[in-house]
Amino acid sequence: MDSDWYDSEARTPFKFSFRKLMNFAGPGLLMSIAYLDPGNIAGDLDAGLKGQYALIWTLFWSTVLGWYYQVLAAKLGVATQRNLAQNCREQYTPKSKYTLWIMTELAIIGSDM
């Protein structure tokens, strides 16, 4: 084992702190499920009433994929210390950036309707 990066004498014993965990996990956890607001749930219930069980798989997979994308965005933020928009601004060409911006605005408008 390489002792350059691991020095057992310099390490302090691990002490779990719920407060420290919530400083990092609390806001991310809340934002990862923020799209499940009462308006979405009411819309889903209304669509379920009209479509009966035909839309249940769509609802299930959209919830799973939404959660998955939120987790990926959170991991990107933890790894780079930048949010998704900042990473896109740094990585993409101007044409791609504006295309992503327009697509995001259309998605926001669509979800508000």
C-alpha positions in Angstrom: 0.0 0.0 0.0 1.3 3.4 -0.9 1.9 5.3 2.3 2.1 8.7 0.5 -1.7 9.1 0.4 -2.6 7.2 3.5 -1.1 8.0 6.8 -2.9 6.3 9.6 -1.5 8.6 12.2 -2.7 11.8 10.4 -6.3 10.5 10.1 -8.8 11.2 12.7 -11.4 8.6 13.7 -14.6 8.8 11.8 -17.5 10.4 13.7 -20.9 10.5 12.1 -22.7 13.8 12.1 -26.3 13.9 10.9 -26.0 17.7 10.7 -23.0 17.5 8.4 -24.8 14.9 6.3 -27.9 17.1 5.9 -25.6 20.1 4.9 -24.6 18.0 1.8 -27.5 15.7 1.2 -30.5 17.8 2.4 -30.8 20.3 -0.5 -29.9 17.7 -3.1 -32.5 15.3 -1.8 -35.2 18.0 -1.8 -34.3 19.1 -5.3 -34.2 15.6 -6.7 -37.9 15.1 -5.9 -39.0 18.7 -6.5 -40.8 17.8 -9.7 -43.2 15.7 -7.7 -45.2 18.6 -6.6 -49.0 18.5 -5.9 -49.8 19.9 -9.4 -48.0 17.0 -11.1 -49.6 14.5 -8.8 -53.1 15.9 -9.5 -52.4 15.9 -13.2 -51.1 12.3 -13.0 -54.2 11.2 -11.1 -56.5 13.0 -13.6 -54.7 11.3 -16.5 -54.9 8.0 -14.7 -58.7 8.5 -14.2 -59.2 9.0 -17.9 -56.7 6.5 -19.2 -57.2 4.0 -16.3 -54.1 1.7 -16.1 -52.9 2.4 -19.6 -50.6 5.2 -18.5 -49.2 3.6 -15.3 -46.0 2.4 -16.9 -45.4 5.9 -18.4 -45.8 7.4 -15.0 -43.5 4.9 -13.4 -40.7 5.2 -15.9 -40.9 9.0 -16.1 -40.5 9.1 -12.3 -37.6 6.6 -12.3 -35.8 8.4 -15.2 -36.4 11.8 -13.6 -34.9 10.5 -10.3 -32.0 9.0 -12.3 -31.2 12.3 -14.1 -31.4 14.2 -10.9 -28.9 11.9 -9.3 -26.5 12.2 -12.2 -26.8 16.0 -12.1 -26.1 15.9 -8.3 -23.0 13.7 -8.9 -21.7 16.0 -11.5 -22.2 18.9 -9.1 -20.3 17.2 -6.3 -17.5 16.1 -8.6 -17.0 19.5 -10.4 -18.3 22.0 -7.8 -20.4 23.5 -10.7 -24.0 23.1 -11.6 -25.3 21.6 -14.8 -25.7 24.9 -16.6 -22.2 26.0 -15.7 -20.7 22.7 -17.0 -22.7 23.0 -20.3 -21.5 26.6 -20.7 -17.9 25.5 -20.3 -18.0 22.3 -22.4 -20.2 23.1 -25.5 -20.0 25.3 -28.5 -22.2 28.4 -28.7 -24.6 26.7 -31.1 -25.0 23.8 -28.8 -25.4 26.0 -25.8 -28.2 28.0 -27.4 -29.9 24.8 -28.6 -29.9 23.4 -25.0 -31.2 26.7 -23.7 -34.1 26.7 -26.1 -34.9 23.1 -25.4 -34.9 23.8 -21.7 -37.2 26.8 -22.1 -39.6 24.7 -24.2 -39.6 21.9 -21.5 -40.3 24.4 -18.8 -43.2 25.9 -20.8 -44.5 22.4 -21.5 -44.4 21.4 -17.9 -46.2 24.6 -16.8 -49.0 24.0 -19.2 
